[in-house]
Amino acid sequence: MKLSTRSRYGARAMVELAAAYPQGAVSVRELSGLLLVSVKYLEQILAVLKGAGLVKSARGAGGGYAIARQPADIRLSEVVLALEGSFSLVDCIADPESCPLHVSCPTRDIWREVSNAMENTLDGISMQDLVERKRLKCRSGALVYNI
């Protein structure tokens, strides 16, 4: 299993917006350059995040996107949930009736445990935590390329 590019780019975009908080909005073009992703694809991701109430947008000069709440109050789980739709690894976790074996299936319990562990891990990480991780990585000499 792997997360989609929507979640990966969405999380990275949220970190950049959190790092800019509370100074103001960041343009899609600037975010696109920082994340090395097309403007069009990033706009699609940001639209979903806006619909989930995680970002807000402003038009005009100085416009762009900003996070909707303080970075410490936005969890990585919210971002992934907005972009992926569910933490359930298999359909029978969210909808037990989708499988006739859901009562007797020994693997369903494991899939539920793994799904819960993933959700709990992501819920324990705020955008502020990720901003701090980014700062530490940049300070430690990790290469960051911006075009």
C-alpha positions in Angstrom: 0.0 0.0 0.0 1.2 3.5 -0.7 -0.4 7.0 -0.4 -1.3 8.8 -3.5 0.6 11.7 -4.8 -2.4 13.9 -3.8 -1.6 13.1 -0.1 2.1 13.5 -0.5 1.9 16.8 -2.3 -1.0 17.9 -0.2 1.0 17.3 3.0 4.0 19.1 1.6 1.8 22.1 0.5 0.3 22.2 4.0 3.8 22.3 5.5 4.8 25.2 3.3 1.6 27.1 4.2 2.1 26.4 7.9 5.7 27.7 7.6 4.3 30.9 6.1 1.7 31.3 8.9 0.7 34.0 10.0 2.5 36.2 7.5 0.0 35.7 4.7 -1.0 33.8 1.6 1.4 31.9 -0.7 0.7 31.9 -4.4 0.0 28.6 -6.2 2.8 29.4 -8.6 5.3 29.8 -5.7 4.0 26.6 -4.1 4.3 24.8 -7.4 8.0 25.8 -7.6 8.7 24.8 -4.1 7.0 21.4 -4.5 8.1 20.7 -8.0 4.5 19.9 -9.1 2.4 21.4 -11.8 0.2 24.4 -11.0 -2.9 22.6 -12.4 -2.4 19.5 -10.2 -1.7 21.6 -7.2 -4.8 23.7 -7.7 -6.9 20.5 -7.7 -5.3 19.4 -4.4 -5.7 22.8 -2.8 -9.4 22.8 -3.9 -10.0 19.6 -1.9 -8.1 21.0 1.1 -10.2 24.1 0.9 -13.4 22.1 0.8 -12.2 20.3 3.9 -11.7 23.6 5.7 -7.9 23.2 6.0 -6.9 26.1 3.7 -8.4 29.3 2.7 -7.8 31.4 -0.5 -7.6 35.1 -1.3 -7.7 36.6 -4.7 -5.9 39.5 -6.1 -2.5 41.1 -5.4 -0.9 39.3 -2.4 -3.5 36.5 -2.8 -3.0 32.8 -2.8 -3.5 30.1 -0.2 -3.1 30.1 3.6 -3.8 27.5 6.2 -7.2 28.0 7.8 -6.1 27.4 11.4 -3.0 27.6 13.5 -0.4 25.0 12.4 -0.5 23.3 15.8 -4.2 22.7 15.4 -4.1 20.9 12.1 -3.3 17.2 12.2 -1.6 15.3 9.3 -4.5 12.8 9.6 -6.9 15.6 8.5 -4.9 16.2 5.4 -4.7 12.5 4.4 -8.3 11.9 5.2 -9.4 14.8 3.1 -7.3 13.6 0.1 -7.6 9.8 0.5 -11.1 9.5 1.9 -10.6 6.8 4.5 -7.9 5.1 6.6 -9.5 1.7 6.0 -7.1 -0.5 4.2 -9.9 -2.8 3.0 -13.6 -2.1 2.4 -14.8 -4.4 5.2 -13.3 -2.1 7.9 -15.5 0.8 7.0 -18.4 -1.3 5.8 -18.5 -4.8 7.4 -21.5 -5.8 5.4 -19.4 -5.5 2.2 -18.0 -8.9 2.9 -20.0 -12.0 3.8 -17.0 -13.3 5.9 -16.5 -10.2 8.0 -17.6 -12.0 11.2 -15.3 -15.0 10.9 -12.4 -13.5 8.9 -9.2 -13.5 11.0 -7.4 -11.1 8.8 -10.0 -8.4 9.1 -8.9 -7.8 12.7 -5.3 -7.2 11.5 -6.4 -4.8 8.8 -8.4 -2.9 11.4 -5.4 -2.7 13.7 -3.1 -1.5 10.9 -5.7 1.1 9.8 -6.1 2.3 13.3 -2.3 2.5 13.9 -1.9 4.5 10.7 -4.7 6.9 11.7 -3.4 7.3 15.2 0.2 8.0 14.0 -0.9 10.6 11.6 -3.3 12.1 14.2 -0.3 12.6 16.5 1.5 14.9 14.0 0.6 18.5 13.6 1.6 20.8 10.8 3.7 22.7 13.4 5.5 19.4 14.1 6.3 19.1 10.4 7.4 22.7 10.1 9.9 22.0 12.9 11.1 18.8 11.2 11.6 20.8 8.0 13.7 23.4 9.9 15.8 20.8 11.5 16.4 19.0 8.2 17.4 22.3 6.5 19.7 23.2 9.4 21.4 19.8 9.4 22.6 20.3 5.8 19.9 18.3 3.9 19.9 19.6 0.4 16.8 21.5 -0.7 16.4 22.4 -4.3 14.2 25.3 -5.3 13.8 26.5 -8.9 
